[in-house]
Amino acid sequence: MKLNESDGKEAHAVIVYQAKEVNAVIKPEGERNFQVFVRQDDAYLSPANRGADVRIDEQGRSYILVDHAKLYNLVRNAEYGEHTLKMMTRSNGFALYALSFVSCAVQEMISNN
C-alpha cells in the first residue's frame, strides 16, 4: 500500500485486529525521515503499550520515524485482545508492505534487556 497524494493531505490506514503485538514492514520510497503517527482504539499509544520503535512527542502523540526499510514494532499490549490500529502520515514516501501480529509471548524466548 503506497500513499500517492500531491497536495500533502493526510492519509491513514485502519486495521482491526486481534492480537497482543503489531509489527509493520514499511519502506520509505523517495522521501525519508518522515513520521507515521500511530493510534490504537482512538488514542495515541502510551509508554505502557507502545512498541519498541514508537516514540512519543511533546504533545503526547505516538509515532515512528521512517528512515529505512525494516520491520517496525508498533504495539505491545499487556494482553491479547481486539483493537483498532490507525496509522497516519502526510508523506508520499510511505509504503506499507506487510503487517504481522503476535498472539502470545513465550516467556523463555524473551530477553531480559
C-alpha positions as CSV (number, residue, x, y, z in Angstrom):
1,M,0.0,0.0,0.0
2,K,1.5,3.3,-1.0
3,L,0.4,6.9,-0.4
4,N,0.1,8.9,-3.6
5,E,-1.1,12.4,-2.7
6,S,0.1,15.5,-4.5
7,D,-1.2,18.2,-2.1
8,G,0.1,16.9,1.3
9,K,-3.2,15.6,2.5
10,E,-3.1,13.2,5.5
11,A,-3.8,9.6,4.6
12,H,-4.4,6.8,7.0
13,A,-4.7,3.0,7.2
14,V,-7.1,1.5,9.7
15,I,-6.7,-2.2,10.7
16,V,-9.0,-4.1,13.1
17,Y,-7.0,-6.9,14.7
18,Q,-7.0,-9.5,17.5
19,A,-3.5,-9.9,18.9
20,K,-1.1,-8.8,21.6
21,E,1.5,-7.1,19.4
22,V,1.6,-5.5,15.9
23,N,4.5,-5.1,13.6
24,A,4.6,-3.4,10.1
25,V,7.1,-3.7,7.3
26,I,7.5,-0.1,6.0
27,K,9.8,1.2,3.3
28,P,10.5,4.8,2.5
29,E,10.2,5.3,-1.2
30,G,11.8,8.6,-2.2
31,E,11.3,10.7,0.9
32,R,13.0,9.5,4.1
33,N,12.9,10.5,7.8
34,F,9.1,11.1,7.9
35,Q,6.7,10.5,10.7
36,V,3.8,8.0,10.8
37,F,1.5,8.6,13.7
38,V,0.1,5.6,15.4
39,R,-3.2,5.3,17.4
40,Q,-4.9,2.3,19.0
41,D,-8.6,2.4,19.8
42,D,-8.8,6.2,19.0
43,A,-6.0,7.1,21.4
44,Y,-2.3,7.6,20.9
45,L,-0.1,4.9,22.4
46,S,1.4,5.3,25.8
47,P,4.7,4.2,27.3
48,A,2.8,1.1,28.6
49,N,1.6,-0.2,25.2
50,R,3.9,1.4,22.6
51,G,6.2,-0.9,20.5
52,A,10.0,-0.7,20.6
53,D,10.1,1.6,17.5
54,V,7.5,4.1,18.7
55,R,8.4,7.5,20.0
56,I,6.1,9.9,21.9
57,D,6.4,13.6,21.1
58,E,6.0,16.6,23.5
59,Q,2.2,16.7,22.7
60,G,1.8,13.0,23.7
61,R,1.4,11.8,20.1
62,S,2.9,8.4,19.3
63,Y,4.8,8.0,16.0
64,I,7.5,6.1,14.2
65,L,10.3,7.8,12.3
66,V,10.6,6.0,9.0
67,D,14.2,6.3,7.9
68,H,14.9,3.0,6.2
69,A,13.1,-0.2,5.2
70,K,12.5,-2.5,8.2
71,L,10.1,-4.3,10.4
72,Y,8.8,-1.7,12.8
73,N,7.4,-2.8,16.2
74,L,4.3,-0.7,16.7
75,V,2.2,-2.1,19.6
76,R,2.9,-4.2,22.6
77,N,-0.2,-4.6,24.7
78,A,-0.1,-6.3,28.1
79,E,-2.8,-8.8,27.0
80,Y,-4.3,-10.3,23.9
81,G,-7.4,-8.5,22.7
82,E,-9.3,-6.9,19.8
83,H,-8.2,-3.4,18.9
84,T,-8.3,-0.9,16.0
85,L,-4.9,0.4,14.8
86,K,-4.7,3.6,12.8
87,M,-1.5,4.8,11.1
88,M,-1.5,8.4,9.7
89,T,1.0,10.3,7.5
90,R,1.4,13.1,5.0
91,S,4.4,11.6,3.3
92,N,4.3,10.2,-0.2
93,G,7.3,8.1,0.8
94,F,5.1,5.8,2.9
95,A,4.9,2.3,1.6
96,L,3.4,-0.4,3.8
97,Y,4.4,-3.9,2.7
98,A,3.2,-6.2,5.4
99,L,1.6,-6.5,8.9
100,S,2.3,-9.2,11.4
101,F,0.6,-10.0,14.7
102,V,1.8,-11.7,17.8
103,S,-1.0,-13.5,19.7
104,C,1.1,-14.6,22.7
105,A,4.6,-14.5,24.1
106,V,6.7,-17.4,25.2
107,Q,8.5,-16.1,28.3
108,E,11.5,-18.3,27.8
109,M,12.1,-16.6,24.4
110,I,12.0,-13.0,25.6
111,S,15.3,-11.4,26.5
112,N,15.6,-9.6,29.8
113,N,17.1,-6.4,28.3
